[in-house]
Amino acid sequence: MNRKIGVAVISAVALFGGAIVGGAPAYAAPVASTLIITGGNGVFELGPITITATANNAGKVKFFATGIAITGCEAISTSLVAPFVARCAWTPASGGPFALTGSFTPNDPAAFEVVTSAPLNVKVGVPQQGTLSPITIFADAVLASGAQGPLAPRFGTGCNVTNQYIVGQRIVFRIYANNADEGGAAMDPRNTEKAFIEITGVKDPIPLRYGNHSGGAFWVAVLATGAAPLYNTLGVINYKITFTAKPTTTVKVLSTKRVIARDAAGALVLNEAGALTFKWISYYRDRKLPNPIQGATGTYSPTWAAANSLLTLYALPTS
C-alpha cells in the first residue's frame, strides 16, 4: 500500500512539470535572446531613417542613438512570427557618427531573457558643399601635363584626374566657381577680387590663375612636390579654396522709355495723318550705387568620409 501511494505522488509531481530536488521544484532556465540592429543609413534632414531590430523571439524593442532613447521608439513590438522584426523611424538631431543599440524585452520572460544588442556604428550623411555662400566652387586635381615624377611615363600621364600622387610629381588644381549674386555668372578676373588656395604645410596661399586650357577657361594652381623646399609631406593633402567677388558698384534698374513705333519688318508705323507713332517699352539700365555692396566670399574644403577619396601624397615605392 505504501509503495502505491509513493508512485502516485511522484506521478502527480511529473504532471505539473517539476521535480523535487532537495525539497524544492526545479524549472528550465530561460533561453538566451538575441537582437541584431541593422539599417541607420541616411542623410540628415532628408526624412526619417529606418533602423531595424531582429530578435529570435517576439517582444518589444527600445531603440537608442548613442545612449539616448529615440523618441517614438521606446517600445516597438516585433512581428509575432519569425523573423521577429521591429522597425524604428529615426530623425537624427544632427549629421555625423552615432552608435545605434536596442534593448529587447520578450513577451514571454519565463521562456526568454532580456538582452541588449551590440552597437551598430553609423554615420548620418551631411552635405559636402562647403560653406554656405552665393559662390559655389567645384575643384579637382590632375597630374601636370607631360611625364611627371620618377615613375613616368607609366605612372605619370599628364592631365589624369586622380587623388593619388607620388613625391616628385606636380599637382594641378582645376577650379571653377559661379556667383549666384550675379545670376550664376562664372567667376573670372572681371568679377573676382581674390582667388587662392591654402595648403596645410605650405607657408603662403597659392594665388589662382585664370586662363584658357585647351578651349576651356578656368582657374588653376600648381603644387610642386619633391625634396625640400618643395612640398613633401606624405599622407592626406589638406587644402582650402577661397573666392571673393568684387564689390557691386552698379545695379540693373527696370525702366521704361518712349520710342518710335516700327513694324516686324522694321518699317515706320504712321498714323492716318501720316505722322510718326510712338510706343512705350521696358528695359534695364545701369545705375551707379552711392555705396558699393561688398562682394560675397565662398570657401571649399573637401570633407569626404572615405580617406582613400582624399588627395594623398605617397613616397616612391621601393620595389
Secondary structure as a PSIPRED ss2 file (coil, helix, strand):
# PSIPRED VFORMAT (PSIPRED V4.0)

   1 M C   1.000  0.000  0.000
   2 N H   0.000  1.000  0.000
   3 R H   0.000  1.000  0.000
   4 K H   0.000  1.000  0.000
   5 I H   0.000  1.000  0.000
   6 G H   0.000  1.000  0.000
   7 V H   0.000  1.000  0.000
   8 A H   0.000  1.000  0.000
   9 V H   0.000  1.000  0.000
  10 I H   0.000  1.000  0.000
  11 S H   0.000  1.000  0.000
  12 A H   0.000  1.000  0.000
  13 V H   0.000  1.000  0.000
  14 A H   0.000  1.000  0.000
  15 L H   0.000  1.000  0.000
  16 F C   1.000  0.000  0.000
  17 G C   1.000  0.000  0.000
  18 G C   1.000  0.000  0.000
  19 A C   1.000  0.000  0.000
  20 I E   0.000  0.000  1.000
  21 V E   0.000  0.000  1.000
  22 G C   1.000  0.000  0.000
  23 G C   1.000  0.000  0.000
  24 A E   0.000  0.000  1.000
  25 P E   0.000  0.000  1.000
  26 A C   1.000  0.000  0.000
  27 Y C   1.000  0.000  0.000
  28 A C   1.000  0.000  0.000
  29 A C   1.000  0.000  0.000
  30 P C   1.000  0.000  0.000
  31 V E   0.000  0.000  1.000
  32 A C   1.000  0.000  0.000
  33 S C   1.000  0.000  0.000
  34 T C   1.000  0.000  0.000
  35 L E   0.000  0.000  1.000
  36 I E   0.000  0.000  1.000
  37 I E   0.000  0.000  1.000
  38 T E   0.000  0.000  1.000
  39 G E   0.000  0.000  1.000
  40 G C   1.000  0.000  0.000
  41 N C   1.000  0.000  0.000
  42 G C   1.000  0.000  0.000
  43 V E   0.000  0.000  1.000
  44 F C   1.000  0.000  0.000
  45 E C   1.000  0.000  0.000
  46 L C   1.000  0.000  0.000
  47 G C   1.000  0.000  0.000
  48 P C   1.000  0.000  0.000
  49 I E   0.000  0.000  1.000
  50 T E   0.000  0.000  1.000
  51 I E   0.000  0.000  1.000
  52 T E   0.000  0.000  1.000
  53 A E   0.000  0.000  1.000
  54 T E   0.000  0.000  1.000
  55 A E   0.000  0.000  1.000
  56 N C   1.000  0.000  0.000
  57 N C   1.000  0.000  0.000
  58 A C   1.000  0.000  0.000
  59 G E   0.000  0.000  1.000
  60 K E   0.000  0.000  1.000
  61 V E   0.000  0.000  1.000
  62 K E   0.000  0.000  1.000
  63 F E   0.000  0.000  1.000
  64 F E   0.000  0.000  1.000
  65 A E   0.000  0.000  1.000
  66 T C   1.000  0.000  0.000
  67 G C   1.000  0.000  0.000
  68 I E   0.000  0.000  1.000
  69 A E   0.000  0.000  1.000
  70 I C   1.000  0.000  0.000
  71 T C   1.000  0.000  0.000
  72 G C   1.000  0.000  0.000
  73 C C   1.000  0.000  0.000
  74 E C   1.000  0.000  0.000
  75 A C   1.000  0.000  0.000
  76 I E   0.000  0.000  1.000
  77 S E   0.000  0.000  1.000
  78 T C   1.000  0.000  0.000
  79 S C   1.000  0.000  0.000
  80 L C   1.000  0.000  0.000
  81 V C   1.000  0.000  0.000
  82 A C   1.000  0.000  0.000
  83 P C   1.000  0.000  0.000
  84 F E   0.000  0.000  1.000
  85 V E   0.000  0.000  1.000
  86 A E   0.000  0.000  1.000
  87 R E   0.000  0.000  1.000
  88 C E   0.000  0.000  1.000
  89 A E   0.000  0.000  1.000
  90 W E   0.000  0.000  1.000
  91 T C   1.000  0.000  0.000
  92 P C   1.000  0.000  0.000
  93 A C   1.000  0.000  0.000
  94 S C   1.000  0.000  0.000
  95 G C   1.000  0.000  0.000
  96 G E   0.000  0.000  1.000
  97 P E   0.000  0.000  1.000
  98 F E   0.000  0.000  1.000
  99 A E   0.000  0.000  1.000
 100 L E   0.000  0.000  1.000
 101 T E   0.000  0.000  1.000
 102 G E   0.000  0.000  1.000
 103 S E   0.000  0.000  1.000
 104 F E   0.000  0.000  1.000
 105 T E   0.000  0.000  1.000
 106 P E   0.000  0.000  1.000
 107 N C   1.000  0.000  0.000
 108 D C   1.000  0.000  0.000
 109 P C   1.000  0.000  0.000
 110 A C   1.000  0.000  0.000
 111 A C   1.000  0.000  0.000
 112 F E   0.000  0.000  1.000
 113 E C   1.000  0.000  0.000
 114 V C   1.000  0.000  0.000
 115 V E   0.000  0.000  1.000
 116 T E   0.000  0.000  1.000
 117 S C   1.000  0.000  0.000
 118 A C   1.000  0.000  0.000
 119 P C   1.000  0.000  0.000
 120 L E   0.000  0.000  1.000
 121 N E   0.000  0.000  1.000
 122 V E   0.000  0.000  1.000
 123 K E   0.000  0.000  1.000
 124 V E   0.000  0.000  1.000
 125 G E   0.000  0.000  1.000
 126 V C   1.000  0.000  0.000
 127 P C   1.000  0.000  0.000
 128 Q C   1.000  0.000  0.000
 129 Q C   1.000  0.000  0.000
 130 G C   1.000  0.000  0.000
 131 T C   1.000  0.000  0.000
 132 L C   1.000  0.000  0.000
 133 S C   1.000  0.000  0.000
 134 P C   1.000  0.000  0.000
 135 I E   0.000  0.000  1.000
 136 T E   0.000  0.000  1.000
 137 I E   0.000  0.000  1.000
 138 F E   0.000  0.000  1.000
 139 A E   0.000  0.000  1.000
 140 D E   0.000  0.000  1.000
 141 A E   0.000  0.000  1.000
 142 V E   0.000  0.000  1.000
 143 L E   0.000  0.000  1.000
 144 A C   1.000  0.000  0.000
 145 S C   1.000  0.000  0.000
 146 G C   1.000  0.000  0.000
 147 A C   1.000  0.000  0.000
 148 Q C   1.000  0.000  0.000
 149 G C   1.000  0.000  0.000
 150 P C   1.000  0.000  0.000
 151 L C   1.000  0.000  0.000
 152 A C   1.000  0.000  0.000
 153 P C   1.000  0.000  0.000
 154 R C   1.000  0.000  0.000
 155 F C   1.000  0.000  0.000
 156 G C   1.000  0.000  0.000
 157 T C   1.000  0.000  0.000
 158 G C   1.000  0.000  0.000
 159 C C   1.000  0.000  0.000
 160 N C   1.000  0.000  0.000
 161 V E   0.000  0.000  1.000
 162 T C   1.000  0.000  0.000
 163 N C   1.000  0.000  0.000
 164 Q E   0.000  0.000  1.000
 165 Y E   0.000  0.000  1.000
 166 I E   0.000  0.000  1.000
 167 V C   1.000  0.000  0.000
 168 G C   1.000  0.000  0.000
 169 Q C   1.000  0.000  0.000
 170 R E   0.000  0.000  1.000
 171 I E   0.000  0.000  1.000
 172 V E   0.000  0.000  1.000
 173 F E   0.000  0.000  1.000
 174 R E   0.000  0.000  1.000
 175 I E   0.000  0.000  1.000
 176 Y E   0.000  0.000  1.000
 177 A E   0.000  0.000  1.000
 178 N E   0.000  0.000  1.000
 179 N E   0.000  0.000  1.000
 180 A H   0.000  1.000  0.000
 181 D H   0.000  1.000  0.000
 182 E H   0.000  1.000  0.000
 183 G C   1.000  0.000  0.000
 184 G C   1.000  0.000  0.000
 185 A E   0.000  0.000  1.000
 186 A E   0.000  0.000  1.000
 187 M C   1.000  0.000  0.000
 188 D C   1.000  0.000  0.000
 189 P C   1.000  0.000  0.000
 190 R C   1.000  0.000  0.000
 191 N C   1.000  0.000  0.000
 192 T E   0.000  0.000  1.000
 193 E E   0.000  0.000  1.000
 194 K E   0.000  0.000  1.000
 195 A E   0.000  0.000  1.000
 196 F E   0.000  0.000  1.000
 197 I E   0.000  0.000  1.000
 198 E E   0.000  0.000  1.000
 199 I E   0.000  0.000  1.000
 200 T C   1.000  0.000  0.000
 201 G C   1.000  0.000  0.000
 202 V C   1.000  0.000  0.000
 203 K C   1.000  0.000  0.000
 204 D C   1.000  0.000  0.000
 205 P C   1.000  0.000  0.000
 206 I E   0.000  0.000  1.000
 207 P E   0.000  0.000  1.000
 208 L C   1.000  0.000  0.000
 209 R E   0.000  0.000  1.000
 210 Y E   0.000  0.000  1.000
 211 G E   0.000  0.000  1.000
 212 N E   0.000  0.000  1.000
 213 H E   0.000  0.000  1.000
 214 S C   1.000  0.000  0.000
 215 G C   1.000  0.000  0.000
 216 G E   0.000  0.000  1.000
 217 A E   0.000  0.000  1.000
 218 F E   0.000  0.000  1.000
 219 W E   0.000  0.000  1.000
 220 V E   0.000  0.000  1.000
 221 A E   0.000  0.000  1.000
 222 V E   0.000  0.000  1.000
 223 L E   0.000  0.000  1.000
 224 A E   0.000  0.000  1.000
 225 T E   0.000  0.000  1.000
 226 G C   1.000  0.000  0.000
 227 A C   1.000  0.000  0.000
 228 A C   1.000  0.000  0.000
 229 P C   1.000  0.000  0.000
 230 L C   1.000  0.000  0.000
 231 Y E   0.000  0.000  1.000
 232 N C   1.000  0.000  0.000
 233 T C   1.000  0.000  0.000
 234 L C   1.000  0.000  0.000
 235 G E   0.000  0.000  1.000
 236 V E   0.000  0.000  1.000
 237 I C   1.000  0.000  0.000
 238 N C   1.000  0.000  0.000
 239 Y E   0.000  0.000  1.000
 240 K E   0.000  0.000  1.000
 241 I E   0.000  0.000  1.000
 242 T E   0.000  0.000  1.000
 243 F E   0.000  0.000  1.000
 244 T E   0.000  0.000  1.000
 245 A E   0.000  0.000  1.000
 246 K C   1.000  0.000  0.000
 247 P C   1.000  0.000  0.000
 248 T E   0.000  0.000  1.000
 249 T E   0.000  0.000  1.000
 250 T E   0.000  0.000  1.000
 251 V E   0.000  0.000  1.000
 252 K E   0.000  0.000  1.000
 253 V E   0.000  0.000  1.000
 254 L E   0.000  0.000  1.000
 255 S E   0.000  0.000  1.000
 256 T E   0.000  0.000  1.000
 257 K E   0.000  0.000  1.000
 258 R E   0.000  0.000  1.000
 259 V E   0.000  0.000  1.000
 260 I E   0.000  0.000  1.000
 261 A C   1.000  0.000  0.000
 262 R E   0.000  0.000  1.000
 263 D C   1.000  0.000  0.000
 264 A C   1.000  0.000  0.000
 265 A C   1.000  0.000  0.000
 266 G C   1.000  0.000  0.000
 267 A C   1.000  0.000  0.000
 268 L E   0.000  0.000  1.000
 269 V C   1.000  0.000  0.000
 270 L E   0.000  0.000  1.000
 271 N C   1.000  0.000  0.000
 272 E C   1.000  0.000  0.000
 273 A C   1.000  0.000  0.000
 274 G C   1.000  0.000  0.000
 275 A C   1.000  0.000  0.000
 276 L E   0.000  0.000  1.000
 277 T C   1.000  0.000  0.000
 278 F E   0.000  0.000  1.000
 279 K E   0.000  0.000  1.000
 280 W E   0.000  0.000  1.000
 281 I E   0.000  0.000  1.000
 282 S E   0.000  0.000  1.000
 283 Y E   0.000  0.000  1.000
 284 Y E   0.000  0.000  1.000
 285 R E   0.000  0.000  1.000
 286 D E   0.000  0.000  1.000
 287 R E   0.000  0.000  1.000
 288 K E   0.000  0.000  1.000
 289 L E   0.000  0.000  1.000
 290 P E   0.000  0.000  1.000
 291 N E   0.000  0.000  1.000
 292 P E   0.000  0.000  1.000
 293 I E   0.000  0.000  1.000
 294 Q C   1.000  0.000  0.000
 295 G C   1.000  0.000  0.000
 296 A C   1.000  0.000  0.000
 297 T E   0.000  0.000  1.000
 298 G E   0.000  0.000  1.000
 299 T E   0.000  0.000  1.000
 300 Y E   0.000  0.000  1.000
 301 S C   1.000  0.000  0.000
 302 P C   1.000  0.000  0.000
 303 T C   1.000  0.000  0.000
 304 W C   1.000  0.000  0.000
 305 A C   1.000  0.000  0.000
 306 A C   1.000  0.000  0.000
 307 A H   0.000  1.000  0.000
 308 N H   0.000  1.000  0.000
 309 S H   0.000  1.000  0.000
 310 L C   1.000  0.000  0.000
 311 L C   1.000  0.000  0.000
 312 T E   0.000  0.000  1.000
 313 L E   0.000  0.000  1.000
 314 Y E   0.000  0.000  1.000
 315 A C   1.000  0.000  0.000
 316 L C   1.000  0.000  0.000
 317 P C   1.000  0.000  0.000
 318 T C   1.000  0.000  0.000
 319 S C   1.000  0.000  0.000
